[in-house]
């Protein structure tokens, strides 16, 4: 495997660096975090520069893009300190571009062009998170309409989104494998109410409870893809989502490491920089090893995807390792900063709490063990 950057990748990253310096400086990110606001203007600038259409079909104004390039870009944006700054909206939109109607495609692409988060993913419920089979949100089809009832919880970016991409069960279907369908529900539809949940991380993305109370919509407008194929459709992009999350962890952890190393070189105690002390050097050395392992893991997984190789356990292993190691790097960085690191506005504290969220967002550490572990046993049976 040769991970030497191509000329095209070098140009893309150089262009992205200029955009980040101009549209997404640390002061901008800190202000978003302080006021719990979304990076709408930066996403719009990304779209205007062509980054948000990478990987989209050409007929929708997109440009072919390999997985390695996408994770390079996601890593670079997050190295600036912006959580979930690139890639996840693209993956979400692919669900619509692959399975949605023409009207749904045009609507979602239009929202992306304006820097909006097109929709929130609605399949976590009070009694169903990792256990998707326990979903209880219902979708009753009748007279060309669909009526939804149920509750979603811990839904990220719901208040920023115009739609909810919800997974719901048809209670009239006997075959559980064909009971779940995918629907695009407007957040302002009658019967949809929200309750904002305050959390200690991911301040630039809200989290909500969403209540669907007899929400009735035309089936033709809201059904995404084939009725009964909702779970299969949802799973199609999970591997790439895990990979982008891993790249996000890599970028943020690198940002924390760079800040900690710079601080250790200039913070003086006992008459010398704390970076001269062996215990600080031990932390920095182990952090550097973890970052190297994370980078190799992310790039190799992307390389496998680009070659159509079966990932089997690879995607889950990559996501688990990068989420856990990324947080460990940020935790050591916070220790190096000491009390300064936990003051309001310190970037390292924001990276620390945001990285902690990736250990359950997009699939918990434990579910990654479930996915990878059973595959490992199967491979050796």
N, C-alpha and C positions, 0 to 999 in steps of 0.2 A: 504494500500500500504506500502510495506516494501522496502526501498531503501538501506538497508544494502548491502555493496559490497560482492559479492561472492569471494571465494578464487581465482577463475580464473580471475576475474576483478582486484583484488588486485595485482596478479602477472603481468597482462598485464600493469597496470599503473606503477608498480615498474620498469618494463623493459623499458617502454616508458620514464620514468624520467631519467634513465641512458642514454638512447639514446639522449634525449634532452640536457642533460648536456655535452655530448661528441660532438654531431653533430650540435647542434642548440643553442649555448650560445647567450647571448644578443649582444655580439660584432659582431657575425655573422649576426644577424638580422639587426642591425644598419648599417652594411656595405652594405647589400642588399638594404636597404631602401635608403641609401645615393646615391648609384650608379644605382638605379632603375633596379635591377636584380631579377630574380626569384630564389626561394629556391630549385634549381634543385638537388644539392648534398644532401640536407636533405631529399627530397622526395625519392631519390634513396636509401638512408640509411633506410628509412621507409620501402621500398619495400623489401630490403635485410633482414630486421628483421621480415618480414611477416605481417606487419601492413596494407600494401596497398592491400592485398588480402582478408582481413576480409570482409565477406559478399558476396564474389563472389561464384558462383557455384563450387562445389568440382571438377567437371570435367575440370575446368580451373585453377586448382591449388589453389582454394579458400578454405575458412573455414567458416562454418556457424557462424553468429554473430547477436545478437539481437540489437535492436535500442538503448536500454539503454547503452550498452557497447560502441556503436559507438559514442554516444553523450558524454560519459565520456572521451573518447579519444580525440574527437574534442575540448572539453573544456580544457583538460590538455595541449594540444599543444598551444592553443591560450592564455592560462594563462602564457605561456612563452613570449608572446608578438608578436607572428607571426600571421599575418592576414590570414584567410582562409588557415590555415596550414594543415588541415586534413579533409577529408571527401567529399569535393565537387567533386574532380576528380573521386572518387569511385562512386558517384551518377551519374555522367555523363557517366561513363563507363557502368553502368547498363543499360542505354538506348540501347547501342550496344549489350551487352550480352543478353538482353531480346529480342531484335527485329532484330539485325543485322545478316548478313550472316556469315558463318564460317570464311571466309577470313577476313572480317571486325573485327571479334572478335579477331583473332590472331594478327592482326596489332595493334589494340588498346591496348591489353594486353602487347605486346612487348614494346610499347612506355612507358607505365606505369612502366614497369620493369626497364627502363633506367632513371627514374626520370623525364620524359618529361610530359608536359601537353598534353594529346592526342588530344584534339580538343577544340575549342571555340564554345560557343553556339551562333548561328546566327539567332535570330528572333526579334531583336529590330531594327526598321527602323526609319528614320527621322520623319515619320508620324504615326508610330505604335510602341508604347512601351507597356504600360499596355493594350491598345486596340489591341489585337492580330487580331481581325477581319479586321483591317485596313491594314494588310500586302499587299504589292504590288509586292514583289519579285516573279518573274514568273519562272515556270519550264515547258517548252514545250517538250513533248515526241514525238519523230519521229524516225522511222527506227532503233529502238533499242538504241537510244541516248536520252539524255536530255540536253536542252540548257537553261541556267540560265541567267536572267537579273534582276538587282536590286541593291539596296544599303542597307547595314546594318550599324548601327552606335552604338557607345559606347559598342563595343564588347570587353569583358574582355579576356585578355591573348591570343589575336589573333596572336601576333608576336612570342609568345612562342610555338604556336601550329602547328602541321603538317596538321591538318584538321579543317574545319569549318562544324559543324553540323547545317545545314541550313534548315529552314522551308520555303517552297515556294508553290505558288498556281499554279495549272494547269488552265490556262485561258479557256481551252476547256470544263471544267466541269461545268455543269449547277447547280448541287447541291452544295451549299457553304459548307455543312458539309463534303463533300468528296473531296473538292478541294485542301486541304493542305496535302502535303506529307513531309517526312523527308529524307534528303540526306546528305551524307558524301562527302564533296568537298575538295580535296587537296588544300592547300593554295598556292602551286606553280603551279597550273593549269593555262594554257594560258587564259588570260582574267581576272584573279583575281589580283586586285591591292589594296594596303592599304595606309592609311594616319593616322599616329600616332596622337592621341589626348593627349596633355599634361593636367594633372589634378592635383588637390591639395591633393589627397589621394590615397591609395592603390598603392604605388610606386613599390611594388614588383610584380605587375600585370599590364601589359600595357593595354591600351584601344585604339581602332582603329575604323575608318571608313573602310568598306570593300566594294569595287565596283566589281560587277559581270557583265562583259560585253561580252555577247555571249559566256559564258563558256560552252563548250560542252563536255560531258562525257558519257561513256557507262552506260546505265540504270542499267545493272546487277551489276556493280561495285559500283555505288553511292547511289542507292535507299536503304533506311534502313526500313525494315519492309514491311508493306502492303501499296501499293499506295492508297492515300486518307485517311489513318488512322494517319497521322502525328500529328495532334493536340491531339488525344486521347493518342498516345504513349508518347508525351511530358508531358502530365498531370499526367501520372502514378507515376512519382517520385517527383512531386512537394511538396507533404506533407513532405517527408523525407528531401528534400532540405531546406524547411523552418525551419525544426527542427534543422538541422545542422547549419544553419545560426544563429538561436537563441542560440545554444550552443557556437558558435564562439563569439557572443556578451557577453555571460556569462563569458567565459574565459578571454577575453580582459578586461572586466570591473573589474573582480577580480584582474587582474594584475595591473590596474590603482589604485584600492583601496589599495592594498598591498603597492604599491610605495608611495601613499599619506600618509597612516598611518605611515609608517616608517619615511618619511620626517617630518611629524608633530611632531614625538617623538624626533627628533634631531635638528630641526631648532629653534634657540633661538632668541627671540625678547623680548624687555623689561625685560631682565634678566631671562627668562624662556622659555621652549619649547612651540611653538605655539599650540601644542596638549593640553596644560593645559587650553587654553581659550575656553569658552563655545561655541562660534560661530563655532570654528573648530570642537569641539566635536559634535555639532548639524549636521554638514555636514557629518562627518564620521558615525554617527548613522543612518541618513537617507540613506546613501550609503549602509550600511550593511543591512538595511531592504529591499532595492531594490534587492540586490544580493540574499538574501534569497528567495524572491518572484520569481526571475528569475530562480533560481535553482529548486525550487519546480515545477514551470511551465514547464520547460524543461524535468525534470525527469518524471513528470506525463504524459506528451504528449508522450514521448518515451514508457512508460509503456502501454499506451493505444494502441499504434501501435503494440507492441509485442503481445498483446492479441487480435488483430484483431477487436478492438472496433472502431466503426465509429467516425472519428474525427469531422465531420461536421464543426463547427466553431473553434474547439480547435487549429488546426495548425495555422490558421491566427491570432487568439488571441495571441498565444504564440510568434509568430514571431514579431507582432506589439509591444507587451509589452517589449520583450527583446531588440529589436532594439532601442526603445525610452528610456527605463530605462538604458540600457547599456551606451548610449551616455550621459545621465544625470549624471551617476556615473563618467564617464571620465571628464565631464565638471567641476564637483565639485572637482575632483582630480587636474585638471589644476589650479583651483582657489586656492587651498591649496598651490601648488607650487609657485604661483605668477609668476613673471617675469622669474625666472629660468626655469619654465615649457615650455616657448615658445622659448627657445634657440634651435638652430639646434643641433640635436643629443639627445635631451631629450626624453626619452621613452614615457613619459606621453603625449607629444604633438603628437607623432605618433599614440598612442592609441586613442587619441581624434579625430584626423581627420579620421582614419580608421573606427572607430565606427560610425562616421557620415554617412559614405557610406552605411552602412547596413540598413539605414532607407529608401533607395530606391532600393538598390541591392537585387535581389531575390523577388521583389515585394514591392511597396511603402507602407508607412504607410496608405495612403488613400485607396489603393487597398485592404489591409487587412481589412479595415472597410467595404468595399463593399462586400467582401467575407463573413466575419463574420456577418455583420449587417443583410444581407438579410436572412441568415440562422436563426438568432435569431428571426426575425420577423416570418419566416416560422414556427419555432418551437412553437410559441405562437399564431398561427392563428387557 
